[in-house]
Amino acid sequence: MCFYLIYLVEWQIWSLFYIINKFIILFLILLLFFVIKYFGTDALSGGSQVALLLSAGLTIFISTVFYKVPWDDFENAMQNNIKTVCISLIILLLIGAIAGSWMVSGVVPTLIYYGMKIISPKIFLFAACILCALISLMTGSSWTTIATIGVALIGIGIAEGFSPGWIAGAIISGAYFGDKISPLSDTTILASSSTETPLFTHIRYMMITTVPSITIALIIFLTVSILHQTNDVVQVDVFSSALANTFNISPWLLLVPVLTAIMIILKVPALPTLFIASLLAGIFALIFQPDIIWQIANGGGDGFTSLTFRDGFKGLMQAYYGSTNIDTGSAQVNELVSTTGMNGMLNTVFLIMCAMVFGASMMGSGMIRSLTDQLIKIVRNRTGLVASTVTTGIISNITTSDQYLSIIITSSLFKDLYKEKGYESRLLSRSAEDSATVTSVLIPWNTCGMTQATVLRVPTMAYFPYCFFNLISPLMSIFIAAIGFKIKRNAEAVRDVGTGNQSTSNI
C-alpha cells in the first residue's frame, strides 16, 4: 500500500509537470508569435533569443518557488549544455571565415560561373536544382543561395515559359539539399550538436535518406524540363560577365573545394578541416584576387597597382571576420558576393547559447523527463519513434515559426528517449533534419517561408506542391525507419528488451 501511494504521488507530480510543460511551451510560442509578427525576418537578431531567456526564467521561477528545485541543478545543467556545444560554436565562427574567404578568393564565383554554363532550356529545372544544391553545399546557406542565384534563375525560368511555382520548387529543393548536408550549414551543425552527434557522422548518416529524396526530385525536374516547350532563351550572360569581369575565374580555384571534400572523405575532424579550408582559400585569394583584397583593405575604389603586405594582411583578415562588399556592376551579383564573415555568425551563436539555457531550465526542472515519459507511452516501435520525431519537427515549425527552434525542441524532447530505447544519436539528428530543417520553408508564417516567398516573389502555397525534396524527405525518413536500413541499437538496450544479443544489432 505504501509503495502504491508513493507511485501515485510520483505519477501525479509527473502529470502536473506535463501540464506545466504545455504552459511553458505555449508561453514560448506566444512570445515567438509576437517576435515574428513585429520583427519579421529580423526575429533572429535578438527577439527570439530574448523569448528563450524569458521562457527559461519562467521555468526556473516555477520550479524553484513551487517545487523547491535547487538553483545548483539549473546552473549545472546550463554548464553541461553549453559545454556540449562549445566545439560547435567554434565551428560556426570558422564557417563565417570560410564564407568570406571562399567568396573573395573566387572559389564560389568560379563554381557559379561554370555551373551557369550548363543551363539549357531542355534541362532547366534539373540544372537549376543542381546549381542551387552545389552553391548551397559550398556556402552552407540556403537563404543566400535563394536570395542571389535563385532570383536570377526565376527570371531565366519565366523567360523560358516555366511557371514560377515550378521554378521556385526546383530552386528551394536544391538549396535545402545543399544546406542540409553541408558541413558549413548552421542548421546541420545545430542538429548534430543538439543531439551530441559528431558533425561528419551526422552528415554521412543523412545521405541514406537525403540522396534518394533528391534523386526522386531531380528525376521529376528533368522529366518536366524535357517535356516542356521553351522559348530557347537563356539569360545568364549578365551574371557570367559580371563574375568574369570582377574575379579571376580559374579551374585552379576548384582545388580548394576538392581538397576540402577529400578531407571530409578521409574523416578528418571538422575543426581542422574547416580551418585548413579557410587557410587554403586565403592563400588562393592572395594569388588569384589581389585587386579584390586591395579593395577590401582600402574600402573600395580604384588605384590598385600591387598588393603590399599591409593591404594583403588587412584585406584577408577582414574577409575572415567582417563584412565585404565587392562592386561587380550588377546589383544581384553584388548581393551574391557580399559576405559577413565571423560577425555574420554571431546571431546564430547568440541563439544557440540562449537555446541551451532554455533547454537547461527544462532539464534541471525535470520537465523534459516528464515529456519523455509521456512519449514512451505512445512510441511502441522504431517506426513510431522516428515518425513521432518527424511529426514533432513539423509541428514545431508550425507552432514556433522557426527552424532553429524546431531543431532544438525536437532534439531536446527525444534525446533521452532515443538513449533509453538504445538507438544511436545520429538517428535522432537525421530525423530532426529530415523534418525541422526542410519543412520550414513550406510554412507561410515560418521565417523561412516568409523570407523565400518575399525574395522569390512567389507565394509559399504556389511553390509548396513543387518542393519535391522538402516534401519527400520526411516521408523518406519514416520509410527508411520502417525497413530498418542501417539503423542499429546498442547491445545493452537489446538485452534489456529480452533479445539476448551480445553485440550491436540491426533492428
C-alpha positions as a printed Julia matrix, in Angstrom:
507×3 Matrix{Float64}:
  0.0     0.0     0.0
  2.84    2.33    0.9
  4.59    1.66   -2.42
  1.32    2.25   -4.23
  0.89    5.64   -2.55
  4.46    6.61   -3.42
  3.86    5.59   -7.04
  0.58    7.55   -7.11
  2.26   10.68   -5.77
  5.09   10.38   -8.31
  2.6     9.85  -11.12
  0.64   12.96  -10.05
  3.85   15.02   -9.9
  4.92   13.95  -13.4
  1.39   14.55  -14.71
  1.42   18.04  -13.22
  4.84   18.65  -14.76
  3.4    17.58  -18.11
  0.64   20.19  -17.75
  3.18   22.84  -16.77
  5.29   21.8   -19.76
  2.38   22.64  -22.02
  2.05   26.03  -20.33
  5.77   26.8   -20.7
  5.8    25.78  -24.37
  2.61   27.76  -25.04
  4.23   30.76  -23.33
  7.28   30.39  -25.59
  5.08   30.03  -28.68
  3.13   33.16  -27.71
  6.33   35.17  -27.28
  7.67   33.91  -30.61
  4.39   34.78  -32.3
  4.8    38.43  -31.33
  8.51   38.37  -32.15
  7.79   37.08  -35.67
  4.86   39.48  -36.07
  6.76   42.62  -35.11
 10.32   41.76  -36.17
  9.66   39.6   -39.24
 12.86   38.32  -40.83
 14.89   40.11  -38.12
 13.46   37.77  -35.47
 16.81   36.01  -35.11
 18.65   39.25  -34.45
 17.69   39.15  -30.77
 13.94   38.82  -30.31
 13.86   35.01  -30.45
 16.83   34.83  -28.1
 15.12   37.04  -25.51
 11.95   34.93  -25.83
 14.0    31.83  -24.99
 15.58   33.5   -21.95
 12.2    34.73  -20.67
 10.76   31.23  -21.04
 13.78   29.8   -19.23
 13.3    32.37  -16.46
  9.65   31.41  -16.05
 10.55   27.71  -15.93
 13.19   28.29  -13.26
 10.85   30.53  -11.24
  8.06   27.93  -11.17
 10.49   25.13  -10.36
 12.36   26.9    -7.55
  9.36   28.57   -5.89
  6.72   25.84   -6.14
  8.77   22.64   -6.45
 11.86   23.67   -4.46
 14.27   22.61   -7.19
 17.75   23.86   -6.1
 19.38   26.59   -8.17
 22.54   24.46   -8.41
 20.62   21.95  -10.55
 19.93   24.63  -13.14
 23.44   26.02  -13.01
 24.95   22.58  -13.54
 22.53   21.88  -16.39
 23.49   25.17  -18.08
 27.2    24.42  -17.76
 26.75   20.93  -19.16
 24.58   22.13  -22.05
 26.95   24.9   -23.09
 29.89   22.52  -22.76
 28.29   20.17  -25.3
 28.03   22.95  -27.92
 31.38   24.62  -27.26
 33.09   22.99  -30.27
 30.05   23.75  -32.43
 30.31   27.45  -31.61
 33.95   27.47  -32.75
 32.89   25.63  -35.91
 30.28   28.32  -36.57
 32.96   31.02  -36.37
 35.16   29.04  -38.77
 32.2    28.76  -41.13
 31.93   32.53  -41.14
 35.63   32.71  -42.02
 35.17   30.2   -44.84
 32.14   32.03  -46.2
 34.22   35.19  -46.53
 37.46   33.64  -47.76
 35.84   31.29  -50.29
 33.96   34.21  -51.78
 36.76   36.78  -52.07
 39.21   34.12  -53.28
 36.91   33.43  -56.23
 36.13   29.82  -55.26
 32.36   30.33  -55.04
 32.21   32.73  -58.04
 34.08   30.11  -60.11
 31.59   27.43  -59.11
 28.7    29.71  -60.05
 30.3    30.73  -63.34
 30.92   27.18  -64.54
 27.63   25.99  -63.12
 25.63   28.52  -65.11
 27.3    27.39  -68.32
 25.45   24.07  -68.13
 21.98   25.66  -68.1
 19.92   24.68  -71.13
 16.16   25.12  -71.69
 15.69   21.36  -72.03
 17.22   20.68  -68.63
 16.46   23.99  -66.91
 14.64   22.8   -63.78
 17.09   19.93  -63.38
 20.09   22.25  -63.81
 18.6    24.91  -61.54
 18.16   22.37  -58.77
 21.73   21.06  -59.15
 23.24   24.55  -59.39
 21.47   25.71  -56.23
 22.48   22.47  -54.49
 26.16   22.99  -55.34
 26.2    26.63  -54.27
 24.32   25.89  -51.07
 26.65   22.97  -50.35
 29.7    25.17  -50.77
 28.31   28.16  -48.85
 26.22   26.31  -46.27
 23.38   28.78  -46.73
 20.07   28.1   -48.49
 18.96   31.68  -47.8
 21.96   33.23  -49.56
 21.63   30.83  -52.48
 17.94   31.55  -52.96
 18.3    35.31  -52.48
 21.02   35.57  -55.13
 21.28   32.91  -57.81
 17.69   31.9   -57.08
 16.43   35.34  -58.05
 18.37   35.17  -61.33
 17.01   31.69  -62.06
 13.44   32.88  -61.51
 13.9    35.43  -64.31
 15.53   32.88  -66.61
 12.82   30.3   -65.98
  9.97   32.71  -66.59
 11.59   33.8   -69.86
 11.67   30.14  -70.88
  7.98   29.69  -70.12
  8.12   27.79  -66.82
  5.62   28.66  -64.1
  7.01   30.49  -61.03
  5.87   27.66  -58.76
  7.9    25.04  -60.64
 10.99   27.28  -60.78
 10.82   28.14  -57.08
 10.3    24.45  -56.25
 13.48   23.46  -58.1
 15.48   26.3   -56.54
 14.29   25.56  -53.0
 14.74   21.79  -53.38
 18.35   22.23  -54.47
 19.16   24.93  -51.93
 17.82   22.96  -49.0
 19.54   19.77  -50.13
 22.9    21.57  -50.15
 22.16   23.33  -46.88
 21.13   20.07  -45.22
 24.33   18.13  -45.99
 26.85   20.98  -45.96
 29.35   20.98  -43.08
 29.16   24.77  -43.34
 25.42   24.89  -42.6
 24.33   26.25  -39.23
 21.24   24.0   -39.17
 23.4    20.95  -39.84
 25.73   21.94  -37.04
 22.82   22.74  -34.74
 21.17   19.34  -35.34
 24.42   17.47  -34.72
 25.39   19.49  -31.65
 21.9    19.39  -30.11
 21.99   15.58  -30.22
 25.7    15.29  -29.36
 26.45   13.64  -32.71
 29.82   14.25  -34.45
 29.24   16.58  -37.41
 30.54   14.35  -40.21
 28.91   11.27  -38.68
 25.62   13.15  -38.86
 26.21   14.2   -42.47
 27.19   10.72  -43.65
 24.15    9.17  -41.98
 21.84   11.74  -43.59
 22.97   10.57  -47.01
 20.86    7.44  -46.55
 17.64    9.46  -46.67
 18.83   12.59  -48.45
 20.3    11.05  -51.62
 17.15    9.05  -52.5
 14.98   12.11  -51.82
 16.96   14.45  -54.07
 17.27   11.73  -56.74
 13.49   11.42  -56.97
 13.16   15.2   -57.09
 15.78   15.51  -59.85
 14.08   12.85  -61.96
 10.82   14.8   -61.75
 12.5    18.1   -62.63
 14.4    16.55  -65.54
 11.27   14.91  -66.95
  9.25   18.12  -66.75
 12.09   20.11  -68.35
 12.44   17.7   -71.27
  8.69   17.68  -71.94
  8.31   21.44  -71.55
  8.05   23.65  -74.64
 10.53   26.53  -74.15
 11.36   29.78  -75.9
 15.05   28.74  -76.07
 16.12   31.93  -74.29
 18.92   31.78  -71.74
 19.69   34.99  -69.87
 22.88   34.18  -67.99
 25.25   36.47  -69.87
 24.89   39.38  -67.46
 25.62   37.21  -64.44
 28.52   35.44  -66.11
 30.03   38.67  -67.42
 29.8    40.39  -64.04
 31.59   37.5   -62.35
 34.23   37.15  -65.09
 34.95   40.9   -65.12
 35.31   41.08  -61.35
 37.02   37.83  -60.39
 39.86   35.88  -61.93
 37.83   32.77  -62.8
 40.12   29.75  -62.95
 39.76   25.96  -62.71
 42.68   26.03  -60.27
 40.35   27.57  -57.69
 38.35   24.35  -57.66
 41.27   22.75  -55.83
 40.02   24.3   -52.59
 36.61   22.54  -52.52
 38.19   19.36  -53.92
 40.79   19.23  -51.14
 38.08   20.03  -48.59
 35.98   17.17  -49.92
 38.97   14.82  -49.69
 39.5    15.76  -46.04
 35.84   15.08  -45.33
 36.02   11.7   -47.06
 39.14   10.84  -45.06
 37.15   11.66  -41.9
 39.45   14.46  -40.79
 37.71   16.12  -37.78
 35.53   19.13  -38.55
 37.66   21.78  -36.82
 40.96   21.1   -38.64
 39.1    20.53  -41.93
 37.36   23.9   -41.79
 40.47   25.65  -40.5
 42.64   24.29  -43.32
 39.93   25.05  -45.9
 39.8    28.69  -44.8
 43.61   28.98  -44.85
 43.77   27.5   -48.36
 41.15   29.94  -49.58
 43.11   32.82  -48.06
 46.27   31.78  -49.9
 44.35   31.43  -53.17
 42.78   34.85  -52.59
 46.21   36.49  -52.38
 47.34   34.68  -55.56
 44.24   34.97  -57.77
 42.35   38.02  -56.48
 44.94   40.58  -55.25
 42.9    43.51  -56.6
 39.83   42.45  -54.61
 41.88   42.02  -51.44
 43.25   45.51  -52.06
 39.73   46.95  -52.45
 38.6    45.32  -49.2
 41.63   46.68  -47.34
 41.16   50.19  -48.69
 37.37   50.45  -48.63
 36.85   50.02  -52.39
 37.76   52.34  -55.2
 40.32   52.17  -57.98
 44.07   52.65  -57.92
 45.33   49.13  -57.44
 48.85   48.61  -58.74
 50.38   45.98  -56.45
 49.46   44.27  -53.2
 51.55   45.33  -50.22
 51.91   43.29  -47.04
 49.69   45.76  -45.2
 46.92   45.53  -47.83
 47.09   41.74  -48.0
 47.05   41.29  -44.24
 44.25   43.78  -43.61
 42.08   42.68  -46.55
 42.38   38.98  -45.75
 41.68   39.5   -42.05
 38.55   41.49  -42.87
 37.38   38.77  -45.26
 37.68   36.28  -42.41
 35.92   38.26  -39.69
 33.95   41.14  -41.19
 31.74   42.39  -44.0
 32.93   42.57  -47.58
 31.13   44.36  -50.4
 32.5    43.97  -53.91
 31.19   46.06  -56.8
 30.63   43.87  -59.85
 28.42   46.25  -61.79
 25.31   44.15  -61.12
 23.13   44.64  -58.05
 22.16   40.94  -57.93
 25.75   39.78  -58.23
 26.84   42.34  -55.63
 24.4    40.74  -53.19
 25.67   37.3   -54.08
 29.35   38.04  -53.44
 28.88   40.12  -50.28
 29.86   38.32  -47.06
 29.74   38.96  -43.32
 32.5    36.64  -42.08
 32.63   35.58  -38.46
 30.48   38.55  -37.45
 27.63   37.15  -39.51
 27.54   34.02  -37.32
 27.15   35.86  -34.02
 23.33   35.87  -34.1
 23.37   32.09  -34.54
 25.87   31.74  -31.69
 23.62   34.02  -29.61
 20.6    31.87  -30.43
 22.35   28.59  -29.57
 23.56   29.93  -26.21
 20.04   31.1   -25.27
 18.53   27.85  -26.52
 20.94   25.88  -24.34
 19.84   27.94  -21.33
 16.18   27.2   -22.12
 16.97   23.51  -22.56
 18.89   23.51  -19.27
 15.92   25.03  -17.47
 13.65   22.29  -18.83
 16.14   19.55  -17.89
 17.05   20.97  -14.49
 13.38   21.21  -13.53
 12.67   17.64  -14.68
 10.09   18.8   -17.21
 11.93   17.21  -20.16
 11.77   13.92  -18.29
  8.01   14.21  -17.8
  7.52   14.83  -21.52
  9.73   11.86  -22.34
  7.66    9.64  -20.04
  4.53   10.66  -21.92
  6.19    9.91  -25.27
  7.32    6.48  -24.06
  3.68    5.54  -23.61
  2.93    6.44  -27.24
  6.01    5.08  -29.02
  5.84    1.3   -29.47
  8.48    0.56  -32.12
 11.29    2.0   -34.24
  8.99    3.33  -36.96
  6.75    5.01  -34.4
  9.77    6.6   -32.75
 11.06    8.15  -35.98
  7.55    9.08  -37.14
  6.92   10.83  -33.81
 10.23   12.7   -34.15
  9.43   13.79  -37.7
  5.92   14.87  -36.73
  7.27   16.85  -33.78
  9.73   18.64  -36.07
  6.95   19.64  -38.46
  4.57   20.71  -35.67
  7.39   22.72  -34.06
  7.92   24.53  -37.36
  4.23   25.34  -37.48
  4.0    26.5   -33.87
  7.35   28.2   -33.24
  7.74   29.61  -36.78
 11.48   28.97  -36.82
 13.6    26.02  -37.99
 16.36   26.6   -35.44
 13.97   26.39  -32.51
 12.25   23.39  -34.09
 15.55   21.51  -34.27
 16.38   22.38  -30.67
 12.94   21.48  -29.3
 12.74   18.21  -31.24
 16.25   17.17  -30.21
 15.65   18.08  -26.55
 12.35   16.22  -26.33
 13.62   12.98  -27.85
 17.26   12.82  -26.78
 16.65   10.82  -23.59
 14.03    8.63  -25.25
 16.44    7.56  -28.0
 19.03    6.75  -25.35
 16.53    4.7   -23.35
 15.48    2.79  -26.46
 19.15    2.2   -27.26
 19.24    3.98  -30.61
 22.24    5.96  -31.81
 22.13    9.74  -31.56
 22.72   10.01  -35.32
 19.22    8.58  -35.91
 17.72   11.42  -33.89
 19.86   14.09  -35.55
 18.9    12.78  -39.0
 15.2    12.6   -38.15
 15.29   16.17  -36.85
 16.93   17.45  -40.03
 14.62   15.41  -42.27
 11.7    17.26  -40.73
 12.55   20.51  -38.96
 15.1    21.81  -41.49
 13.42   21.0   -44.79
  9.76   21.72  -43.96
 10.34   25.19  -42.52
 10.23   26.77  -45.99
  6.82   25.17  -46.68
  5.05   27.08  -43.9
  3.9    30.62  -44.86
  4.35   32.13  -41.38
  7.69   30.47  -40.67
 10.72   32.75  -41.02
 11.97   30.58  -43.9
  8.61   30.53  -45.67
  8.17   34.28  -45.31
 11.7    35.04  -46.47
 11.74   32.82  -49.57
  8.26   33.87  -50.69
  9.31   37.52  -50.42
 12.7    37.05  -52.1
 11.43   34.94  -54.99
  8.12   36.84  -55.22
  6.31   33.51  -55.34
  3.67   32.8   -52.65
  4.52   29.9   -50.34
  1.42   27.93  -51.35
  2.31   28.44  -55.02
  5.69   26.71  -54.74
  4.62   24.26  -51.99
  3.5    21.42  -54.35
  6.77   21.59  -56.34
  9.31   21.47  -53.49
  9.66   17.73  -54.02
 12.83   17.29  -51.99
 11.31   19.07  -48.99
  8.1    17.05  -49.24
  9.78   13.68  -49.77
 12.45   13.95  -47.05
 10.17   13.45  -44.01
  8.44   10.51  -45.71
 11.78    9.0   -46.7
 12.97    9.22  -43.1
  9.95    7.22  -41.9
 10.29    4.73  -44.78
 13.96    4.03  -44.0
 13.0     3.54  -40.35
 10.29    1.1   -41.37
 12.71   -1.11  -43.35
 15.44   -0.66  -40.72
 18.27    0.07  -43.15
 21.49    0.97  -41.28
 19.54    1.54  -38.05
 21.16   -0.05  -35.02
 20.53   -0.42  -31.33
 23.12   -0.79  -28.6
 23.75   -4.33  -27.38
 22.84   -3.41  -23.81
 19.48   -1.99  -24.91
 18.79   -5.09  -26.99
 19.43   -7.33  -23.96
 17.16   -5.13  -21.86
 14.23   -5.87  -24.14
 14.97   -9.56  -24.0
 16.64  -10.42  -27.29
 19.84  -11.66  -25.71
 22.16  -10.37  -28.48
 25.76   -9.78  -27.39
 26.73   -7.15  -29.95
 25.24   -4.19  -31.75
 22.4    -5.49  -33.88
 20.2    -4.29  -36.72
 16.59   -3.95  -35.61
